[in-house]
Amino acid sequence: MKKPKSVDEYISWFPEEDQKLLEKMRAVIKETAPDAEEVISYGMPGYKLNGQLVWFASFKNHIGFYPRGSSAINAFEKELAGYKTSKGAIQFPKDKPLPIALIKKIVKYRVKENLGKK
């Protein structure tokens, strides 16, 4: 798969139902971190604010959410108990609503973490 030139292009590559989830994810991130720069990084939508913030991507059965490293995943371990996670990734199943409040908390946590950098 070629690399997209923009987040709009990336989202356009997917079926309509997936596009709705991706646009929702994008909107939540932009609303929660309005000063973050939207980029394509690692071939997927990403956001930078005083360094790398978060990424997301569409897969066959889930939306992958990558809050850069494991600190946010560890911090929200209990709230993420119903989702498949790894050291640096969270999988939100496409057949369930996105957990908007949780995504906002994670993005806010990452913003605070990044802005705390010197």
C-alpha positions as CSV (number, residue, x, y, z in Angstrom):
1,M,0.0,0.0,0.0
2,K,1.3,3.4,-0.9
3,K,1.7,6.1,1.7
4,P,-1.1,8.7,1.8
5,K,-0.2,12.4,1.3
6,S,-2.8,13.6,3.8
7,V,-5.2,12.4,6.5
8,D,-8.1,13.1,4.1
9,E,-6.5,10.9,1.5
10,Y,-5.8,8.1,4.1
11,I,-9.5,8.2,5.3
12,S,-10.8,8.2,1.7
13,W,-9.1,4.8,1.0
14,F,-11.6,3.0,3.3
15,P,-15.2,1.9,3.0
16,E,-17.8,4.5,4.2
17,E,-18.5,2.8,7.6
18,D,-14.8,2.9,8.3
19,Q,-14.5,6.5,7.2
20,K,-17.2,7.5,9.7
21,L,-15.1,5.9,12.5
22,L,-11.9,7.4,11.3
23,E,-13.5,10.9,11.0
24,K,-14.9,10.5,14.5
25,M,-11.5,9.6,15.9
26,R,-9.9,12.5,14.0
27,A,-12.5,14.9,15.3
28,V,-12.1,13.8,18.9
29,I,-8.3,14.2,18.7
30,K,-8.5,17.6,17.1
31,E,-11.1,18.8,19.6
32,T,-9.1,17.5,22.6
33,A,-5.7,18.7,21.3
34,P,-6.6,21.7,19.0
35,D,-3.0,22.9,18.9
36,A,-1.6,19.6,17.7
37,E,-0.2,19.4,14.1
38,E,-1.9,16.8,11.9
39,V,0.6,14.7,10.0
40,I,1.0,11.5,8.2
41,S,3.6,9.5,10.1
42,Y,4.4,5.8,9.7
43,G,1.9,5.8,6.9
44,M,-1.1,6.7,9.2
45,P,-2.7,9.8,10.6
46,G,-0.7,11.2,13.5
47,Y,-0.6,14.3,15.7
48,K,2.4,16.2,17.0
49,L,2.5,18.6,19.9
50,N,5.9,19.2,21.4
51,G,6.8,15.8,20.0
52,Q,4.8,12.8,18.8
53,L,1.4,12.7,20.5
54,V,-0.9,9.9,19.1
55,W,-1.7,8.0,15.9
56,F,-4.6,6.0,14.6
57,A,-5.2,3.6,11.8
58,S,-7.9,1.3,10.3
59,F,-7.6,-2.4,10.1
60,K,-10.0,-5.2,9.1
61,N,-11.8,-5.5,12.4
62,H,-10.6,-2.6,14.6
63,I,-9.3,1.0,14.7
64,G,-5.8,1.0,16.1
65,F,-5.0,3.8,18.5
66,Y,-1.3,4.5,19.4
67,P,-0.7,6.9,22.3
68,R,3.1,6.8,21.8
69,G,4.6,4.4,24.3
70,S,3.0,2.5,27.1
71,S,2.6,5.2,29.8
72,A,-1.0,6.2,28.8
73,I,-2.0,2.5,28.4
74,N,-0.6,1.8,31.8
75,A,-2.3,4.9,33.3
76,F,-5.7,3.8,31.9
77,E,-5.3,0.1,32.4
78,K,-8.6,-0.4,34.2
79,E,-10.6,1.6,31.7
80,L,-8.9,-0.3,28.8
81,A,-9.6,-3.8,30.4
82,G,-12.3,-4.5,27.7
83,Y,-10.0,-3.8,24.8
84,K,-7.1,-5.6,23.3
85,T,-3.9,-3.7,24.1
86,S,-0.2,-4.1,23.7
87,K,2.8,-2.1,24.8
88,G,2.0,0.8,22.6
89,A,-1.4,0.1,20.9
90,I,-5.1,-0.1,21.7
91,Q,-7.6,-1.9,19.5
92,F,-11.1,-0.5,19.3
93,P,-13.4,-3.0,17.6
94,K,-15.3,-1.7,14.6
95,D,-18.5,-3.4,15.7
96,K,-18.7,-1.3,18.9
97,P,-19.0,2.5,19.4
98,L,-15.7,4.3,19.9
99,P,-15.2,5.1,23.6
100,I,-15.1,8.9,23.0
101,A,-14.7,9.9,26.7
102,L,-11.8,7.4,27.1
103,I,-10.1,8.6,23.9
104,K,-10.3,12.2,25.2
105,K,-8.8,11.2,28.5
106,I,-5.9,9.5,26.8
107,V,-5.3,12.4,24.4
108,K,-5.4,14.9,27.4
109,Y,-3.0,12.7,29.3
110,R,-0.6,12.6,26.3
111,V,-0.8,16.4,25.8
112,K,0.0,16.9,29.5
113,E,2.9,14.4,29.2
114,N,4.3,16.2,26.1
115,L,3.9,19.7,27.4
116,G,5.7,18.6,30.6
117,K,8.8,18.0,28.5
118,K,11.5,20.6,28.7
